[in-house]
Amino acid sequence: MNAQSIISAIETGSFTGKIRDLYGSSLSVEKQKERYRNVTSGFARRFGDTGDIRIYSAPGRTEIGGNHTDHQHGRVLAAAVNADIICAASPCDEERVTVVSEGFGEFSLSLADLEPREENYGKTEALIAGVFGAMKSRGYKIGGFKGYMSSQVPGGSGLSSSAAFEILIGYIISEMFNNSAVSAVELAEMGQFSENVFFGKPCGLMDQMACAQGGLCQFDFADPSHPEIIPVNVDLGAIPYDIAITETGGSHEDLTDEYAAVPLEMKGVAQMFGEEYLKNVTGDMLLEKCGEIREKLGDRAFLRAVHFVNETKRAAAEAAALEKGDMDGFMELFRRSGHSSWELLQNVSVCSDPVNQPVAVAIAVSRQILGDDGGYARVHGGGFAGTIQAFVRKELSEKYRDKMDQIFGEGTCHILEIRKYGGIRVL
């Protein structure tokens, strides 16, 4: 399609239906249409109207259950969300990829050079090169393209903007040059490879899997190189809650030791049972050796192990409750997860900085706003700083967002819904 044809299609009723299907009710249809018009116009301004413009989308993701369980080969409940990255793209004859990203500038790289380089660690070009390199190594066709993208996945929000970007690039290559033959699992694996090897950031596979798969899924990391994906069959429209992510303003800088201590202490407990990870350790086993664990590793290591043993089971129980339509049961499990993260895992605040506790404040404020039956908030993702997640009754979402924005800053609270699609071509 050419630019004018796409813009005309955006104004039709059928595209309005597609927008509602993709983004749900929490995001404005008109604002989404404006985004699609803008990327189309932006592409045409920068690259000209090629006559073969396609528009793609890939979602961010949120962890719903299983806080700090994946690195011990446990279970996680995660979902794609309706905050996404969209890209107007067109194939080109050059062996080169050129991408303009609104707010971040222009990136370009030659497909003749797809080797990881340490000097490129942390650069967007490295993520692109890594996905292309992974595609090529697996025998898929690659080719040059030009793209103009816009993201509404906030960086640093815990919604995995980097994973969404990797899945977007991978899906464009799959659809544009391989007849959409690349599976969601492969897209995720290639995104992880790109981030680990080319971008220089160690990460698991959960973020990429949730972005690529779409919908609500349980992931079993018993074999972390090939996690089991268990889609949760639930009527998303029947869930009476929105997901709210609030950026608390806390910085992740200088917290490396805090994050590293969590898996280190958990693995230390596992080793006392002759295991490398906690996945095969039970609650009864922990009780049996409680005194020895406390003496050798300290109280916090024991508490964190107790958190894992119960949290990995909770993730599976949350999925089961949602499949049965038992929202009360799910919310009770979600509350327990929040309490466990705060009391046992202890990743809500930093021991060395007791004065500043923005995550704890955000959770406490949320509980005040929502009351006993309006929803519940807990730490999101790695913790210690950054974001909280809340399930908020839909009728309270606007009030909740306004109050959180008032406290933590305009635009810090994002009301989201679960998105059923992973990477897709929209137009």
C-alpha positions in Angstrom: 0.0 0.0 0.0 1.1 3.6 -0.6 1.0 6.2 2.2 -2.3 7.8 1.1 -4.0 4.4 0.8 -2.9 3.5 4.4 -4.0 6.9 5.7 -7.4 6.4 4.0 -7.7 2.9 5.4 -7.0 4.2 8.9 -10.2 6.4 8.7 -12.5 3.4 7.9 -14.8 1.7 10.3 -13.0 -1.7 9.8 -9.7 -0.2 11.0 -11.5 1.2 14.1 -12.6 -2.3 14.9 -9.1 -3.5 14.4 -7.8 -0.8 16.8 -10.3 -1.8 19.5 -9.4 -5.5 19.0 -5.7 -4.7 19.4 -5.8 -2.0 22.1 -9.0 -2.7 24.1 -11.0 0.0 25.8 -8.3 1.7 28.0 -6.5 3.4 25.1 -8.2 6.1 22.9 -9.1 4.9 19.4 -8.5 8.4 18.0 -5.1 8.7 19.6 -4.1 5.3 18.2 -5.3 6.3 14.8 -3.2 9.4 15.1 -0.1 7.3 15.9 -0.6 5.2 12.8 -1.1 8.3 10.6 2.0 9.8 12.1 4.3 6.8 11.4 2.9 6.6 7.9 3.5 10.3 7.2 6.9 10.2 8.9 8.0 7.3 6.8 6.9 9.0 3.6 8.7 12.3 4.6 11.9 10.5 5.4 12.0 7.7 2.8 9.5 8.7 0.2 6.3 6.9 -0.7 7.6 3.5 -1.9 4.2 2.1 -2.7 4.9 -0.9 -0.5 4.5 0.4 3.1 3.5 -2.1 5.7 2.7 -1.4 9.4 3.7 -3.7 12.2 3.2 -3.9 15.9 4.8 -5.7 18.9 3.7 -5.4 22.5 5.3 -4.8 25.8 4.8 -7.3 28.6 4.0 -7.4 32.3 4.8 -10.1 34.9 1.7 -11.0 36.9 2.8 -13.8 39.0 6.1 -15.5 39.9 8.3 -12.6 41.3 12.0 -13.7 41.1 11.1 -17.3 40.3 12.5 -17.7 36.7 16.2 -17.7 37.7 15.5 -20.7 40.1 13.8 -22.6 37.2 10.3 -21.9 38.6 7.1 -20.7 37.0 6.0 -17.3 35.9 2.6 -15.9 34.9 3.1 -13.1 32.3 1.1 -11.2 29.7 1.5 -9.1 26.6 0.0 -5.6 27.1 -1.6 -3.1 24.9 1.3 -0.6 25.1 3.3 -1.4 21.9 5.8 -0.3 19.4 4.5 0.3 15.8 6.6 0.6 12.7 5.9 1.6 9.1 8.4 -0.3 7.0 9.2 -1.1 3.4 11.7 -3.5 1.9 14.6 -2.1 -0.1 17.2 -3.3 -2.5 20.1 -2.2 -0.3 21.7 -4.7 2.1 21.1 -2.1 4.8 18.5 -1.4 7.5 17.7 2.2 8.4 15.2 2.9 11.2 13.9 6.2 12.5 12.6 6.0 16.0 10.5 9.0 17.2 12.3 10.6 20.1 15.5 8.5 19.7 16.8 9.5 16.3 17.9 7.4 13.3 19.8 4.1 13.2 21.4 2.5 10.3 23.6 -0.7 9.8 24.9 -2.8 7.0 23.8 -6.4 6.7 27.3 -7.3 5.5 28.5 -6.9 9.1 26.5 -8.9 11.5 29.1 -9.8 14.1 28.9 -8.9 17.8 31.3 -6.1 18.8 31.9 -5.0 22.4 32.1 -1.3 21.4 28.4 -1.6 20.3 27.2 -2.9 23.6 24.1 -1.0 24.7 23.4 0.5 21.3 20.1 0.1 19.4 22.1 -0.9 16.3 23.4 -3.9 18.2 19.9 -5.2 18.9 19.0 -4.9 15.3 22.3 -6.6 14.2 21.7 -9.4 16.7 18.3 -10.3 15.5 19.4 -10.2 11.8 22.5 -12.3 12.7 20.3 -14.9 14.5 17.9 -15.1 11.6 20.7 -15.7 9.2 22.4 -18.3 11.4 19.1 -20.3 11.5 18.9 -20.3 7.7 16.1 -17.7 7.3 16.3 -15.1 4.5 17.2 -11.6 5.4 17.0 -8.4 3.5 17.2 -4.6 3.8 14.3 -2.5 4.9 13.5 1.1 5.9 11.3 1.8 8.9 9.8 4.6 10.9 8.6 3.7 14.4 6.8 5.0 17.4 6.8 3.5 20.9 4.3 3.8 23.8 6.2 1.2 25.8 7.9 3.4 28.4 11.6 2.7 28.8 12.5 1.7 32.4 8.9 0.9 33.3 9.4 -2.8 33.6 7.3 -3.4 30.5 10.3 -4.7 28.5 10.7 -2.1 25.8 13.9 -3.8 24.6 12.2 -7.2 24.2 9.3 -5.5 22.3 11.8 -3.9 20.0 13.6 -7.2 19.3 10.3 -9.0 18.6 9.2 -6.2 16.3 12.4 -6.4 14.2 12.2 -10.2 14.2 8.6 -10.2 13.1 9.3 -7.7 10.3 12.0 -10.0 8.9 9.8 -13.0 9.2 6.8 -11.4 7.5 8.8 -9.4 4.9 11.2 -12.1 3.8 10.0 -15.4 5.1 6.2 -15.5 4.6 5.8 -15.3 8.4 7.4 -18.7 8.9 9.3 -17.9 12.1 7.5 -19.1 15.2 6.9 -17.1 18.3 9.4 -19.3 20.3 12.1 -18.7 17.7 11.5 -15.0 17.7 11.9 -14.9 21.4 15.0 -17.0 21.4 16.6 -14.7 18.7 15.6 -11.7 20.7 17.3 -13.1 23.8 20.4 -14.0 21.8 20.5 -10.5 20.4 20.3 -8.9 23.9 22.8 -11.3 25.5 25.5 -11.6 22.8 25.2 -8.3 20.7 23.8 -5.9 23.3 25.8 -7.2 26.2 23.0 -7.5 28.7 22.3 -10.9 30.4 18.6 -11.7 30.5 16.3 -14.7 30.6 13.8 -15.6 28.0 10.5 -14.6 29.8 10.4 -11.0 28.5 10.8 -12.0 24.9 8.4 -15.0 25.2 5.6 -12.9 26.6 6.1 -10.2 23.9 6.2 -12.8 21.0 3.5 -15.1 22.2 0.8 -12.6 23.1 -2.1 -13.1 25.5 -1.7 -14.4 29.0 0.7 -17.3 29.5 2.3 -19.4 32.2 6.0 -20.2 31.6 7.7 -23.1 33.2 11.4 -22.6 33.4 12.4 -26.1 34.5 14.5 -26.2 31.3 15.3 -22.5 31.0 16.7 -22.8 27.5 13.4 -24.2 26.3 10.7 -23.0 28.7 7.3 -24.6 28.5 4.6 -22.2 27.3 1.2 -22.8 28.7 -1.4 -20.4 27.4 -4.1 -19.4 29.9 -7.5 -19.7 28.4 -9.5 -16.8 29.7 -12.0 -14.4 28.4 -10.0 -11.2 28.6 -13.0 -9.0 28.1 -14.6 -10.6 31.2 -11.8 -9.5 33.6 -13.2 -6.6 35.6 -9.8 -5.1 36.3 -7.2 -3.0 34.4 -3.5 -3.4 35.0 -1.8 -0.2 36.2 1.9 0.3 36.1 3.3 3.2 38.0 6.9 4.5 37.7 7.9 5.5 41.2 10.9 7.6 40.3 13.4 5.3 42.1 16.7 4.8 40.3 18.2 1.3 39.5 21.7 2.8 39.6 24.0 1.3 42.3 21.6 -1.6 42.9 23.5 -4.3 41.2 24.5 -5.9 44.5 20.9 -5.9 45.6 19.7 -7.7 42.5 22.6 -10.1 42.5 22.0 -11.1 46.1 18.6 -12.6 45.4 19.6 -15.5 43.1 22.9 -15.9 45.0 21.2 -16.4 48.3 18.5 -18.7 46.8 21.2 -20.8 45.1 23.1 -21.0 48.4 20.0 -22.6 50.0 19.6 -24.9 47.1 23.2 -26.1 47.4 22.5 -27.2 51.0 20.1 -29.8 49.5 22.6 -30.8 46.8 20.7 -28.8 44.2 21.9 -26.0 41.9 18.5 -24.2 41.9 15.5 -24.2 44.2 13.1 -25.8 41.8 13.3 -29.2 43.5 13.3 -27.9 47.1 10.0 -28.1 49.0 8.6 -26.2 52.0 9.0 -29.3 54.2 12.6 -29.6 53.2 13.2 -25.9 54.2 11.6 -26.4 57.6 13.7 -29.5 58.2 16.9 -27.5 57.7 15.7 -24.1 58.9 18.2 -23.8 61.8 21.1 -24.9 59.6 20.2 -22.5 56.8 20.0 -19.6 59.2 23.3 -20.5 60.9 25.2 -20.8 57.6 23.5 -18.4 55.2 21.5 -16.0 57.4 17.9 -15.3 58.0 17.2 -13.5 54.7 18.4 -16.4 52.6 15.9 -18.7 54.4 13.1 -16.2 53.9 13.8 -15.7 50.2 13.8 -19.5 49.7 10.4 -19.7 51.4 9.2 -17.0 49.0 10.3 -18.9 46.0 8.8 -22.2 47.1 5.4 -20.7 47.5 5.6 -18.1 44.7 6.3 -20.6 42.0 3.2 -22.6 43.1 1.2 -19.4 43.3 1.9 -18.5 39.6 0.4 -21.8 38.6 -2.5 -21.4 41.0 -3.2 -17.8 39.6 -3.4 -19.2 36.1 -5.8 -21.9 37.2 -8.0 -19.4 39.0 -8.2 -17.2 36.0 -9.1 -20.2 33.7 -12.0 -21.0 36.1 -13.2 -17.4 36.1 -12.5 -17.2 39.8 -11.4 -13.6 40.1 -11.7 -13.5 43.8 -9.4 -16.4 44.1 -7.0 -14.8 41.7 -6.9 -11.5 43.6 -6.3 -13.3 46.9 -3.3 -15.1 45.3 -2.1 -11.8 43.8 -2.3 -10.2 47.3 -0.3 -13.0 48.8 2.3 -12.6 46.1 2.6 -8.9 47.0 2.9 -9.6 50.7 5.5 -12.3 50.1 7.6 -10.1 47.9 7.6 -7.4 50.5 8.0 -9.5 53.7 10.0 -12.5 52.5 11.8 -11.7 49.2 12.4 -8.2 50.6 12.7 -6.4 47.2 10.5 -3.4 47.9 13.2 -1.2 49.6 16.9 -1.0 49.9 18.4 -1.8 53.3 21.3 0.6 52.8 18.9 3.5 52.1 16.0 3.3 54.6 15.0 6.9 54.2 14.0 6.6 50.5 11.4 4.0 49.8 9.4 5.1 46.7 8.1 1.6 45.8 6.8 1.0 49.3 5.2 4.5 49.3 3.5 3.7 46.0 2.1 0.4 47.3 0.9 2.0 50.5 -0.7 4.9 48.6 -2.4 2.4 46.2 -3.9 0.5 49.1 -5.3 3.8 50.5 -6.8 4.7 47.1 -8.3 1.3 46.3 -9.6 0.3 49.7 -10.5 -3.3 50.4 -12.2 -4.3 47.2 -11.0 -1.8 44.5 -7.9 -3.8 43.7 -4.4 -4.4 44.9 -0.8 -3.3 44.2 2.5 -5.0 44.5 6.2 -4.6 43.5 6.7 -5.2 39.7 9.6 -7.1 38.3 13.0 -7.0 39.9 12.0 -4.5 42.6 14.1 -2.3 45.0 13.3 0.7 42.8 11.3 1.4 39.6 7.7 0.3 39.3 4.7 -1.2 41.0 1.8 -3.1 39.4 -1.8 -2.9 40.5 -5.0 -4.7 39.4 -7.6 -1.9 39.5 -11.3 -2.3 39.1 -12.2 -0.7 35.8 -14.6 1.8 37.3 -11.7 3.1 39.5 -9.0 3.2 36.9 -9.2 6.9 36.0 -9.4 8.0 39.6 -6.4 5.8 40.5 -4.3 7.0 37.6 -5.1 10.7 38.4 -4.1 10.3 42.0 -0.9 8.3 41.3 0.1 10.9 38.6 -0.5 13.7 41.2 1.8 12.0 43.6 4.6 10.6 41.4 4.4 13.0 38.4 2.2 13.4 35.3 2.3 10.4 33.0 3.9 8.0 35.5 0.8 5.8 35.8 -0.1 3.7 32.8 -3.5 1.9 32.6 -3.1 -1.2 30.5 -5.0 -4.2 29.3 -3.8 -7.7 28.3 -3.3 -7.9 24.6 -4.0 -11.2 22.8 -1.5 -10.7 20.0 2.2 -10.9 19.9 4.1 -9.4 16.9 1.7 -8.8 14.0 1.3 -6.9 10.7 -1.6 -4.5 11.2 -1.7 -3.0 7.7 
